[in-house]
Amino acid sequence: MANQVGQELLNVPFPEMVTKLALGIADAQTRLDKNSTTVAKFMADTKIPLPSIKDPTKTIEFPLLAMGFFPGYYQFQESIIEVKMAITMATTSETKVGVSAQGGWGPFSASVNASYSRKYSYNVEGSSLLRVKMAPVPPPSILQEYMEALMDKMSEDLKKEKEEGGGGTPTGGGST
């Protein structure tokens, strides 16, 4: 019975669980990064037409990135595998002795009954928990610098437009 308990503990594929968790996180991180890159491209390509400051009848197109919309980037910070296992082995012994007697006038008889039983029980319980903690992180530094430079350029162009009284498009797009 003790060998079975030890074998049950050895049957928990812990190295395999850790490997699968690590590969799963690496795959998930790659997918998160690809998604953020797709969102960044979408924000660069998507332009919002807004009325010109000097001439509200004309519009200026602003990419979402130039307006300060940043794609979300996330990173796995912590991963926990928790395996709980309860293995119970119990042995019980039971001995019963019974005596019955019959009395009265006449012959006397008595029987003795001894019974012995031994019971084994084996119980295994298990549970597992996988917990992952993610947190937002800033975009890659080169993308951050690009977005800030683009916002600065758009701000300068807006200031020029305001000063000159024109209604052109700072991003080089046409007015409608």
C-alpha positions in Angstrom: 0.0 0.0 0.0 2.8 2.4 0.8 4.3 1.8 -2.6 1.1 2.9 -4.2 1.0 6.2 -2.3 4.6 6.9 -3.4 3.7 6.0 -7.0 0.8 8.4 -6.9 3.1 11.2 -5.9 5.5 10.4 -8.7 2.7 10.3 -11.2 2.2 14.1 -11.0 3.8 15.3 -14.2 5.3 18.5 -12.7 8.1 19.0 -15.2 5.6 18.6 -18.0 3.2 21.1 -16.4 6.0 23.7 -16.0 7.1 23.2 -19.6 3.6 23.6 -20.9 3.0 26.7 -18.8 6.2 28.3 -20.0 5.4 27.5 -23.7 1.8 28.6 -23.2 3.0 32.0 -21.8 5.5 32.5 -24.6 2.8 31.8 -27.2 0.3 34.0 -25.4 2.9 36.8 -25.1 3.6 36.6 -28.9 -0.1 36.8 -29.6 -0.5 39.8 -27.3 2.4 41.6 -29.0 1.0 40.8 -32.5 -2.3 42.2 -31.4 -0.8 45.4 -30.1 1.1 45.8 -33.3 -2.0 45.4 -35.3 -3.8 47.9 -33.1 -0.9 50.4 -33.6 -1.1 50.0 -37.4 -4.9 50.5 -37.2 -4.4 53.7 -35.1 -1.8 55.0 -37.6 -4.1 54.3 -40.6 -7.3 55.5 -39.0 -7.8 59.2 -39.4 -10.4 61.3 -37.9 -11.5 64.4 -39.8 -12.0 67.4 -37.6 -12.9 71.0 -38.4 -10.1 73.4 -39.0 -9.4 75.8 -36.2 -9.4 78.9 -38.5 -11.9 77.8 -41.1 -14.5 75.4 -39.6 -15.9 74.7 -43.1 -12.7 72.8 -43.9 -11.5 69.6 -42.2 -8.1 68.3 -41.1 -7.5 64.6 -40.8 -5.7 63.4 -37.7 -4.4 59.8 -37.2 -5.4 58.3 -33.9 -1.7 58.0 -33.0 -1.2 61.7 -33.5 -4.1 62.4 -31.2 -2.5 60.4 -28.4 -4.2 57.1 -28.7 -1.7 54.4 -27.8 -2.2 50.7 -28.3 -2.2 48.7 -25.2 0.8 46.5 -24.5 0.7 43.8 -21.8 3.3 41.5 -20.3 3.1 38.4 -18.1 4.7 39.2 -14.8 4.0 36.2 -12.7 2.9 32.6 -13.2 2.0 30.1 -10.5 1.3 26.4 -10.7 -0.2 25.0 -7.5 -0.9 21.3 -7.2 -2.7 20.0 -4.1 -2.9 16.4 -3.5 -4.3 14.5 -0.5 -3.5 10.8 -0.3 -5.0 9.0 2.6 -4.4 5.4 3.6 -6.1 3.9 6.5 -6.1 0.4 8.1 -8.7 -0.5 10.6 -9.0 -3.7 12.6 -12.1 -4.9 14.3 -12.5 -7.7 16.8 -15.8 -8.9 18.2 -16.4 -11.4 20.8 -19.8 -12.5 21.5 -21.1 -14.8 24.2 -24.6 -16.0 24.5 -25.9 -18.2 27.3 -29.1 -19.9 28.0 -30.0 -20.7 31.5 -32.8 -21.9 33.5 -33.5 -25.3 35.2 -32.0 -28.1 33.4 -29.0 -28.3 31.0 -27.0 -25.2 30.5 -25.5 -24.2 27.0 -23.3 -21.4 25.9 -21.7 -20.5 22.6 -18.8 -18.2 22.0 -18.5 -16.4 18.7 -15.3 -14.6 17.8 -15.1 -12.7 14.6 -12.2 -10.8 13.2 -12.3 -8.4 10.3 -9.7 -6.1 8.8 -10.5 -3.3 6.4 -8.3 -1.2 4.1 -9.3 2.1 2.6 -7.4 4.2 0.2 -8.5 7.7 -0.9 -6.9 10.1 -3.3 -8.0 13.7 -3.8 -6.3 16.3 -6.1 -6.8 19.8 -7.3 -4.7 22.1 -9.3 -4.6 25.9 -9.8 -3.0 27.9 -12.6 -2.7 31.6 -11.9 -1.2 34.2 -14.3 -0.7 37.9 -13.6 -0.5 40.3 -16.5 0.2 44.1 -16.3 0.2 46.9 -18.9 3.6 48.0 -20.0 4.6 51.0 -22.1 4.9 50.5 -25.9 8.4 49.7 -27.3 10.6 52.8 -26.9 11.0 53.4 -30.6 7.2 53.4 -31.1 6.8 55.6 -28.1 9.3 58.1 -29.5 7.6 58.0 -32.9 4.2 58.6 -31.4 5.4 61.5 -29.3 7.3 63.0 -32.4 4.1 62.7 -34.4 2.0 64.4 -31.7 4.6 67.2 -31.5 4.5 67.6 -35.3 0.7 67.7 -35.3 0.8 70.3 -32.5 3.2 72.5 -34.3 1.2 72.3 -37.5 -2.0 73.2 -35.6 -0.2 76.2 -34.0 0.9 77.3 -37.5 -2.6 77.0 -38.9 -4.0 79.0 -36.0 -1.4 81.7 -36.5 -1.7 81.8 -40.4 -5.4 81.4 -40.4 -5.3 78.6 -43.0 -7.4 75.5 -43.2 -4.9 73.1 -44.7 -4.1 69.6 -43.4 -1.1 69.2 -41.2 -0.8 65.5 -42.1 -0.5 66.2 -45.8 -4.0 64.9 -46.6 -6.5 66.9 -48.6 -9.3 69.0 -47.1 -12.9 68.1 -47.8 
